[in-house]
């Protein structure tokens, strides 16, 4: 049975909010053997006056894609969800008003968004199990099915875009506590998770990258078929960025209610982006993760196109049961996404707009086209000026 630490800042344990770190065993709390029961797959999230977000209202479903320009707020939205799903509500619900805000700031600092909070900041999250409301310096929590169900629904897992730097960082840094390092705490935690995964499993076959990975004698060895082993920091940027992600996904993943994977497309050719998304949807549909929310902040229209394929595969199979096997031959059924389990939003100017067509359940073709219309517009303008040499 594999175990890893809960994603909790060390300061919480130091302040004696917890008597000791809680270990999570594969699918169960190791501390009390309580099985996690995750059923709700639809939630509401509202954010106002927080960092780049001025007024946002979205539905959170099983699979969620956030696309938009740099610094538009995609990561901010994801981190707000992580904060809400990181508290130990058995303690947090009993804390004083001031103590709740103190704890909130521990997690805001953990995700480096503490400076976004203002007196007019507003958050509201609600699913079938609990609601969380932050209004300036006041927090209200409603346990709709009892405190225990809220506790079972609140555990987050954050895979940062900074993972590209992992091969260049000494593993000794990951032995430090979260308070001893100047690295982002969420990145340090990811490094600890990667270190634990390779310690327990040693070797990983990663066909998406066409490599095998082995941790041997303190070295990160990457074996590309027909070639001598390379150290991880000697490989291509695509391998360096995505090997740690795939190791975490292939390793027996802990149960959580929220997974955030930043920039799936990181340094990947379009076909690799597609394969990574298909693999993520397959892994996150495993029985013990089937009720976890998955947030995918991205800049890549290829991720949208790949998601559309998974939505359409599910739609075709649902429309014609006889076509199941044929659809499965094209795209494995393990990766299909049901339209009721999917949302996609374009984040810009402090808000977010759904880009899913309500009638088809697919990402609107006009929205897909609009993402690249700037390039097309420039090309068309140049064509107007272009005068081919006919001499």
Buried (B, 14 or more C-beta within 10 A) or exposed (E): EBEBBBBBBBBBBEEEBBEEEBEBBBBBBBBEEEEBEBEBBBBEBBBBBBBBBEEBEBEBBBBBBBBBEEEBBBBBBBBBBBBBBBBBBEBBBEBEEEBBBBBBEBBBBBBBBEEBBEEEBBBBBBBEBBBBBBBEEEBEBEBEBEBBBBBBBBBBBBBBBBBBBBBEBEBEBBEBBBEEBEBBBBBBBBBBBBBBBBEEBEEBEBEBBEBBBBBEEEEBBBBBEEEEBBEBEEBEEBBBBBBBBBBBBBBBBBBBBBBBBBBBBBBBEBEBBBBBBBBBBBBBBEEBBEBBBBBBBBBBBBBBBBBBBBBBBBBBBBEEEEBEEEBBEEBBBEBBBBBEBBBBBBBBEBBBBBBBBEEBBBBBEEBBEBBEEEEEEEEEEEEEEEEEEEE
